[in-house]
Amino acid sequence: MAIFLIFFLGIGNFAMHKAVLESGHPLLGQVPWFFHLLGGRFSLVVEFFMLLGAMLMVSQGSEGWAWGYAAYSGVNGVSMWLILSGRI
């Protein structure tokens, strides 16, 4: 069950991440140079490997990773809201 939760949270994380990348927010110009690799999509590759790692750990019985990834998703959601609403 936890692996499905992580998978669906991962879909949400990718959607939030893409929305922020496409927003053209001035903060995106201040990220380190390596995040501009692959046309700015390198961070999506990092997001994929975080999702993959969390899913692999949960599949091996480490349920705490599900809680950690849920917390990570919550922080992503708040960050996206702050950026897209213009509060930052």
C-alpha positions in Angstrom: 0.0 0.0 0.0 2.8 2.4 0.9 4.4 1.9 -2.5 1.2 3.1 -4.2 1.1 6.1 -2.0 4.6 7.0 -2.9 3.9 6.5 -6.6 0.9 8.9 -6.5 2.9 11.4 -4.5 5.6 11.1 -7.1 3.1 12.0 -9.9 2.1 15.0 -7.9 5.8 16.0 -7.3 6.5 15.8 -11.0 3.5 18.0 -11.8 4.4 20.6 -9.2 8.0 20.5 -10.3 7.1 21.0 -13.9 4.7 23.9 -13.1 7.5 25.7 -11.2 9.9 25.1 -14.1 7.4 26.5 -16.6 6.5 29.5 -14.4 9.7 31.4 -15.4 10.0 32.6 -11.8 13.2 34.8 -11.2 14.4 32.3 -8.6 15.0 29.8 -11.3 17.9 32.0 -12.6 19.6 31.7 -9.2 19.9 27.9 -9.1 23.4 26.3 -9.5 24.7 25.8 -13.1 24.1 22.1 -13.1 20.4 22.5 -12.8 20.4 24.2 -16.2 21.7 21.0 -17.8 19.4 19.2 -20.2 17.5 22.5 -20.9 16.7 22.9 -17.2 15.3 19.4 -16.9 18.1 18.0 -14.9 16.2 18.6 -11.7 13.4 16.3 -13.1 16.0 13.5 -13.4 17.0 14.1 -9.8 13.3 14.0 -8.8 12.9 10.7 -10.7 15.8 9.1 -8.8 14.4 10.3 -5.5 11.1 8.7 -6.3 12.8 5.5 -7.5 15.0 5.3 -4.4 12.0 5.8 -2.0 10.0 3.2 -3.9 12.8 0.7 -3.7 13.4 1.2 0.0 9.7 0.8 0.8 9.5 -2.3 -1.4 12.2 -3.8 0.8 10.2 -3.1 4.0 11.5 0.3 5.1 8.1 1.9 5.8 9.7 5.0 7.3 10.7 6.0 3.8 7.0 6.4 2.9 6.6 8.9 5.7 9.8 10.7 4.6 8.7 11.0 1.0 5.2 12.2 2.1 6.9 14.9 4.2 9.1 15.8 1.2 6.0 16.0 -1.0 4.4 18.3 1.5 7.4 20.6 1.5 7.3 20.6 -2.3 3.6 21.5 -2.3 4.2 24.5 0.1 7.2 25.6 -2.0 5.2 25.4 -5.2 2.3 27.4 -3.7 4.7 30.1 -2.4 6.4 30.4 -5.8 3.4 30.3 -8.1 1.3 32.6 -5.9 4.0 35.2 -6.0 4.6 35.2 -2.2 8.3 34.7 -2.9 
